[in-house]
């Protein structure tokens, strides 16, 4: 799961570490993010108006986090072998 947090500028950041503020969790897949955007659950979950919610940038950050998590998983499996 990836934690999203509303920032002070009205956007959403992917919290790689603990970040202050109200958060929402989504699985790091494009379909989960698309469902959250389509259903407009992020403003409700974050208790914030998100005028600067840039979906394209958020998609890219989620994809980068997904790739990072996959790389960590692959590294963990290779060290076990």
N, CA, C and O atoms as a GROMACS GRO file, in nm:
protein
  324
    1UNK      N    1   0.084  -0.117   0.000
    1UNK     CA    2   0.000   0.000   0.000
    1UNK      C    3   0.089   0.124   0.000
    1UNK      O    4   0.199   0.125   0.055
    2UNK      N    5   0.038   0.226  -0.062
    2UNK     CA    6   0.109   0.353  -0.072
    2UNK      C    7   0.024   0.458  -0.001
    2UNK      O    8  -0.097   0.466  -0.023
    3UNK      N    9   0.089   0.538   0.082
    3UNK     CA   10   0.017   0.641   0.156
    3UNK      C   11   0.024   0.772   0.080
    3UNK      O   12   0.132   0.817   0.041
    4UNK      N   13  -0.091   0.834   0.061
    4UNK     CA   14  -0.100   0.964  -0.001
    4UNK      C   15  -0.137   1.065   0.108
    4UNK      O   16  -0.219   1.035   0.194
    5UNK      N   17  -0.076   1.182   0.103
    5UNK     CA   18  -0.099   1.285   0.203
    5UNK      C   19  -0.124   1.417   0.133
    5UNK      O   20  -0.055   1.451   0.037
    6UNK      N   21  -0.224   1.492   0.181
    6UNK     CA   22  -0.250   1.625   0.126
    6UNK      C   23  -0.140   1.719   0.174
    6UNK      O   24  -0.103   1.718   0.291
    7UNK      N   25  -0.087   1.800   0.082
    7UNK     CA   26   0.016   1.896   0.122
    7UNK      C   27  -0.047   2.035   0.141
    7UNK      O   28  -0.165   2.056   0.112
    8UNK      N   29   0.033   2.127   0.189
    8UNK     CA   30  -0.017   2.262   0.218
    8UNK      C   31  -0.058   2.338   0.093
    8UNK      O   32  -0.138   2.431   0.101
    9UNK      N   33  -0.004   2.300  -0.021
    9UNK     CA   34  -0.031   2.371  -0.146
    9UNK      C   35  -0.157   2.323  -0.215
    9UNK      O   36  -0.191   2.372  -0.323
   10UNK      N   37  -0.228   2.228  -0.156
   10UNK     CA   38  -0.350   2.177  -0.217
   10UNK      C   39  -0.329   2.060  -0.309
   10UNK      O   40  -0.419   2.022  -0.384
   11UNK      N   41  -0.212   2.001  -0.304
   11UNK     CA   42  -0.183   1.885  -0.386
   11UNK      C   43  -0.176   1.759  -0.301
   11UNK      O   44  -0.209   1.760  -0.182
   12UNK      N   45  -0.133   1.653  -0.363
   12UNK     CA   46  -0.119   1.525  -0.294
   12UNK      C   47   0.022   1.475  -0.316
   12UNK      O   48   0.074   1.479  -0.427
   13UNK      N   49   0.085   1.426  -0.208
   13UNK     CA   50   0.219   1.371  -0.219
   13UNK      C   51   0.215   1.224  -0.181
   13UNK      O   52   0.133   1.181  -0.100
   14UNK      N   53   0.306   1.148  -0.240
   14UNK     CA   54   0.324   1.008  -0.204
   14UNK      C   55   0.420   1.008  -0.087
   14UNK      O   56   0.534   1.052  -0.100
   15UNK      N   57   0.375   0.958   0.027
   15UNK     CA   58   0.456   0.960   0.148
   15UNK      C   59   0.544   0.836   0.153
   15UNK      O   60   0.497   0.726   0.183
   16UNK      N   61   0.672   0.854   0.123
   16UNK     CA   62   0.765   0.743   0.126
   16UNK      C   63   0.801   0.707   0.270
   16UNK      O   64   0.827   0.591   0.302
   17UNK      N   65   0.802   0.805   0.354
   17UNK     CA   66   0.825   0.784   0.497
   17UNK      C   67   0.707   0.847   0.569
   17UNK      O   68   0.612   0.895   0.507
   18UNK      N   69   0.715   0.846   0.699
   18UNK     CA   70   0.606   0.907   0.776
   18UNK      C   71   0.595   1.054   0.737
   18UNK      O   72   0.694   1.127   0.734
   19UNK      N   73   0.476   1.094   0.709
   19UNK     CA   74   0.448   1.234   0.679
   19UNK      C   75   0.332   1.278   0.766
   19UNK      O   76   0.239   1.202   0.792
   20UNK      N   77   0.340   1.401   0.811
   20UNK     CA   78   0.232   1.452   0.895
   20UNK      C   79   0.110   1.482   0.810
   20UNK      O   80   0.120   1.516   0.692
   21UNK      N   81  -0.001   1.468   0.872
   21UNK     CA   82  -0.125   1.501   0.804
   21UNK      C   83  -0.211   1.379   0.780
   21UNK      O   84  -0.170   1.265   0.800
   22UNK      N   85  -0.329   1.408   0.738
   22UNK     CA   86  -0.426   1.303   0.712
   22UNK      C   87  -0.384   1.228   0.586
   22UNK      O   88  -0.348   1.290   0.486
   23UNK      N   89  -0.389   1.098   0.591
   23UNK     CA   90  -0.345   1.018   0.478
   23UNK      C   91  -0.453   0.926   0.426
   23UNK      O   92  -0.552   0.898   0.493
   24UNK      N   93  -0.431   0.880   0.306
   24UNK     CA   94  -0.518   0.781   0.243
   24UNK      C   95  -0.427   0.677   0.180
   24UNK      O   96  -0.321   0.711   0.126
   25UNK      N   97  -0.467   0.554   0.186
   25UNK     CA   98  -0.387   0.445   0.131
   25UNK      C   99  -0.451   0.391   0.004
   25UNK      O  100  -0.572   0.372  -0.003
   26UNK      N  101  -0.366   0.368  -0.096
   26UNK     CA  102  -0.410   0.301  -0.219
   26UNK      C  103  -0.307   0.195  -0.252
   26UNK      O  104  -0.190   0.208  -0.216
   27UNK      N  105  -0.350   0.092  -0.320
   27UNK     CA  106  -0.252  -0.007  -0.364
   27UNK      C  107  -0.174   0.054  -0.481
   27UNK      O  108  -0.229   0.136  -0.554
   28UNK      N  109  -0.049   0.017  -0.499
   28UNK     CA  110   0.034   0.081  -0.601
   28UNK      C  111   0.010   0.026  -0.742
   28UNK      O  112   0.104  -0.011  -0.812
   29UNK      N  113  -0.115   0.022  -0.780
   29UNK     CA  114  -0.145  -0.022  -0.917
   29UNK      C  115  -0.224   0.088  -0.986
   29UNK      O  116  -0.301   0.160  -0.922
   30UNK      N  117  -0.206   0.100  -1.115
   30UNK     CA  118  -0.280   0.203  -1.188
   30UNK      C  119  -0.431   0.190  -1.173
   30UNK      O  120  -0.501   0.291  -1.167
   31UNK      N  121  -0.482   0.068  -1.168
   31UNK     CA  122  -0.627   0.051  -1.158
   31UNK      C  123  -0.682   0.101  -1.025
   31UNK      O  124  -0.791   0.158  -1.021
   32UNK      N  125  -0.608   0.080  -0.915
   32UNK     CA  126  -0.653   0.131  -0.784
   32UNK      C  127  -0.657   0.283  -0.784
   32UNK      O  128  -0.753   0.343  -0.738
   33UNK      N  129  -0.551   0.344  -0.836
   33UNK     CA  130  -0.547   0.490  -0.840
   33UNK      C  131  -0.658   0.543  -0.929
   33UNK      O  132  -0.725   0.640  -0.893
   34UNK      N  133  -0.679   0.481  -1.044
   34UNK     CA  134  -0.785   0.527  -1.135
   34UNK      C  135  -0.922   0.517  -1.068
   34UNK      O  136  -1.006   0.606  -1.084
   35UNK      N  137  -0.946   0.409  -0.995
   35UNK     CA  138  -1.073   0.394  -0.924
   35UNK      C  139  -1.090   0.503  -0.819
   35UNK      O  140  -1.198   0.559  -0.804
   36UNK      N  141  -0.983   0.533  -0.745
   36UNK     CA  142  -0.989   0.638  -0.644
   36UNK      C  143  -1.016   0.774  -0.706
   36UNK      O  144  -1.092   0.853  -0.651
   37UNK      N  145  -0.953   0.801  -0.820
   37UNK     CA  146  -0.976   0.929  -0.888
   37UNK      C  147  -1.116   0.937  -0.946
   37UNK      O  148  -1.182   1.040  -0.935
   38UNK      N  149  -1.161   0.829  -1.006
   38UNK     CA  150  -1.293   0.826  -1.068
   38UNK      C  151  -1.404   0.844  -0.963
   38UNK      O  152  -1.502   0.914  -0.986
   39UNK      N  153  -1.386   0.779  -0.848
   39UNK     CA  154  -1.487   0.784  -0.743
   39UNK      C  155  -1.471   0.906  -0.653
   39UNK      O  156  -1.552   0.929  -0.563
   40UNK      N  157  -1.366   0.985  -0.676
   40UNK     CA  158  -1.339   1.108  -0.600
   40UNK      C  159  -1.330   1.083  -0.451
   40UNK      O  160  -1.383   1.159  -0.370
   41UNK      N  161  -1.260   0.975  -0.414
   41UNK     CA  162  -1.248   0.940  -0.273
   41UNK      C  163  -1.132   1.012  -0.204
   41UNK      O  164  -1.132   1.022  -0.081
   42UNK      N  165  -1.036   1.061  -0.279
   42UNK     CA  166  -0.920   1.124  -0.214
   42UNK      C  167  -0.959   1.250  -0.135
   42UNK      O  168  -0.916   1.263  -0.021
   43UNK      N  169  -1.038   1.342  -0.191
   43UNK     CA  170  -1.076   1.458  -0.109
   43UNK      C  171  -1.152   1.418   0.017
   43UNK      O  172  -1.134   1.479   0.122
   44UNK      N  173  -1.237   1.318   0.007
   44UNK     CA  174  -1.310   1.272   0.126
   44UNK      C  175  -1.217   1.208   0.228
   44UNK      O  176  -1.225   1.238   0.347
   45UNK      N  177  -1.130   1.121   0.181
   45UNK     CA  178  -1.039   1.050   0.271
   45UNK      C  179  -0.940   1.144   0.338
   45UNK      O  180  -0.905   1.126   0.455
   46UNK      N  181  -0.896   1.244   0.265
   46UNK     CA  182  -0.797   1.337   0.317
   46UNK      C  183  -0.860   1.455   0.391
   46UNK      O  184  -0.789   1.537   0.450
   47UNK      N  185  -0.992   1.464   0.387
   47UNK     CA  186  -1.065   1.575   0.450
   47UNK      C  187  -1.012   1.709   0.401
   47UNK      O  188  -0.989   1.800   0.480
   48UNK      N  189  -0.992   1.720   0.271
   48UNK     CA  190  -0.937   1.842   0.215
   48UNK      C  191  -0.987   1.862   0.073
   48UNK      O  192  -1.009   1.767  -0.002
   49UNK      N  193  -1.006   1.989   0.039
   49UNK     CA  194  -1.031   2.021  -0.101
   49UNK      C  195  -0.897   2.010  -0.172
   49UNK      O  196  -0.795   2.056  -0.120
   50UNK      N  197  -0.897   1.952  -0.288
   50UNK     CA  198  -0.771   1.932  -0.359
   50UNK      C  199  -0.776   2.002  -0.494
   50UNK      O  200  -0.787   1.937  -0.598
   51UNK      N  201  -0.767   2.135  -0.492
   51UNK     CA  202  -0.777   2.209  -0.618
   51UNK      C  203  -0.661   2.182  -0.712
   51UNK      O  204  -0.676   2.195  -0.833
   52UNK      N  205  -0.547   2.144  -0.658
   52UNK     CA  206  -0.428   2.123  -0.741
   52UNK      C  207  -0.398   1.976  -0.758
   52UNK      O  208  -0.282   1.937  -0.775
   53UNK      N  209  -0.500   1.894  -0.754
   53UNK     CA  210  -0.480   1.750  -0.772
   53UNK      C  211  -0.445   1.725  -0.917
   53UNK      O  212  -0.532   1.727  -1.005
   54UNK      N  213  -0.318   1.702  -0.942
   54UNK     CA  214  -0.270   1.677  -1.076
   54UNK      C  215  -0.262   1.527  -1.096
   54UNK      O  216  -0.167   1.462  -1.050
   55UNK      N  217  -0.360   1.472  -1.162
   55UNK     CA  218  -0.372   1.328  -1.176
   55UNK      C  219  -0.253   1.268  -1.251
   55UNK      O  220  -0.206   1.160  -1.215
   56UNK      N  221  -0.203   1.335  -1.352
   56UNK     CA  222  -0.092   1.282  -1.431
   56UNK      C  223   0.033   1.268  -1.344
   56UNK      O  224   0.099   1.164  -1.347
   57UNK      N  225   0.066   1.370  -1.269
   57UNK     CA  226   0.182   1.365  -1.182
   57UNK      C  227   0.166   1.261  -1.073
   57UNK      O  228   0.262   1.193  -1.037
   58UNK      N  229   0.044   1.249  -1.020
   58UNK     CA  230   0.018   1.149  -0.917
   58UNK      C  231   0.034   1.008  -0.973
   58UNK      O  232   0.089   0.920  -0.906
   59UNK      N  233  -0.014   0.986  -1.093
   59UNK     CA  234   0.004   0.856  -1.159
   59UNK      C  235   0.152   0.821  -1.172
   59UNK      O  236   0.193   0.708  -1.146
   60UNK      N  237   0.232   0.919  -1.212
   60UNK     CA  238   0.375   0.895  -1.229
   60UNK      C  239   0.442   0.863  -1.096
   60UNK      O  240   0.528   0.775  -1.089
   61UNK      N  241   0.404   0.934  -0.990
   61UNK     CA  242   0.464   0.908  -0.859
   61UNK      C  243   0.423   0.772  -0.805
   61UNK      O  244   0.504   0.703  -0.743
   62UNK      N  245   0.298   0.733  -0.828
   62UNK     CA  246   0.252   0.600  -0.784
   62UNK      C  247   0.328   0.492  -0.861
   62UNK      O  248   0.369   0.392  -0.803
   63UNK      N  249   0.346   0.512  -0.991
   63UNK     CA  250   0.419   0.415  -1.073
   63UNK      C  251   0.564   0.404  -1.027
   63UNK      O  252   0.620   0.294  -1.021
   64UNK      N  253   0.627   0.518  -0.993
   64UNK     CA  254   0.764   0.515  -0.944
   64UNK      C  255   0.772   0.440  -0.812
   64UNK      O  256   0.866   0.364  -0.789
   65UNK      N  257   0.675   0.461  -0.724
   65UNK     CA  258   0.673   0.390  -0.596
   65UNK      C  259   0.650   0.242  -0.618
   65UNK      O  260   0.710   0.159  -0.550
   66UNK      N  261   0.565   0.208  -0.712
   66UNK     CA  262   0.542   0.066  -0.745
   66UNK      C  263   0.671   0.000  -0.794
   66UNK      O  264   0.703  -0.111  -0.753
   67UNK      N  265   0.743   0.070  -0.880
   67UNK     CA  266   0.870   0.017  -0.930
   67UNK      C  267   0.971   0.000  -0.817
   67UNK      O  268   1.045  -0.098  -0.813
   68UNK      N  269   0.975   0.097  -0.725
   68UNK     CA  270   1.066   0.088  -0.611
   68UNK      C  271   1.032  -0.032  -0.524
   68UNK      O  272   1.121  -0.106  -0.481
   69UNK      N  273   0.903  -0.050  -0.497
   69UNK     CA  274   0.861  -0.164  -0.414
   69UNK      C  275   0.891  -0.297  -0.482
   69UNK      O  276   0.933  -0.392  -0.416
   70UNK      N  277   0.871  -0.304  -0.612
   70UNK     CA  278   0.903  -0.426  -0.687
   70UNK      C  279   1.052  -0.456  -0.682
   70UNK      O  280   1.091  -0.572  -0.669
   71UNK      N  281   1.135  -0.352  -0.694
   71UNK     CA  282   1.279  -0.372  -0.689
   71UNK      C  283   1.322  -0.422  -0.552
   71UNK      O  284   1.408  -0.510  -0.542
   72UNK      N  285   1.264  -0.366  -0.446
   72UNK     CA  286   1.295  -0.414  -0.311
   72UNK      C  287   1.253  -0.559  -0.292
   72UNK      O  288   1.325  -0.638  -0.232
   73UNK      N  289   1.137  -0.593  -0.345
   73UNK     CA  290   1.087  -0.730  -0.336
   73UNK      C  291   1.179  -0.826  -0.410
   73UNK      O  292   1.213  -0.932  -0.358
   74UNK      N  293   1.219  -0.788  -0.531
   74UNK     CA  294   1.309  -0.872  -0.609
   74UNK      C  295   1.444  -0.890  -0.539
   74UNK      O  296   1.501  -0.998  -0.540
   75UNK      N  297   1.494  -0.783  -0.478
   75UNK     CA  298   1.621  -0.790  -0.406
   75UNK      C  299   1.609  -0.883  -0.286
   75UNK      O  300   1.700  -0.962  -0.259
   76UNK      N  301   1.498  -0.874  -0.216
   76UNK     CA  302   1.475  -0.960  -0.100
   76UNK      C  303   1.471  -1.106  -0.140
   76UNK      O  304   1.527  -1.192  -0.072
   77UNK      N  305   1.405  -1.136  -0.250
   77UNK     CA  306   1.396  -1.275  -0.298
   77UNK      C  307   1.533  -1.325  -0.341
   77UNK      O  308   1.568  -1.440  -0.315
   78UNK      N  309   1.611  -1.240  -0.407
   78UNK     CA  310   1.744  -1.285  -0.454
   78UNK      C  311   1.840  -1.310  -0.338
   78UNK      O  312   1.928  -1.396  -0.348
   79UNK      N  313   1.824  -1.237  -0.228
   79UNK     CA  314   1.912  -1.262  -0.113
   79UNK      C  315   1.873  -1.388  -0.038
   79UNK      O  316   1.956  -1.447   0.032
   80UNK      N  317   1.749  -1.430  -0.050
   80UNK     CA  318   1.705  -1.555   0.014
   80UNK      C  319   1.755  -1.677  -0.060
   80UNK      O  320   1.775  -1.783   0.000
   81UNK      N  321   1.775  -1.663  -0.190
   81UNK     CA  322   1.816  -1.778  -0.273
   81UNK      C  323   1.959  -1.818  -0.251
   81UNK      O  324   2.006  -1.912  -0.314
   0.00000   0.00000   0.00000
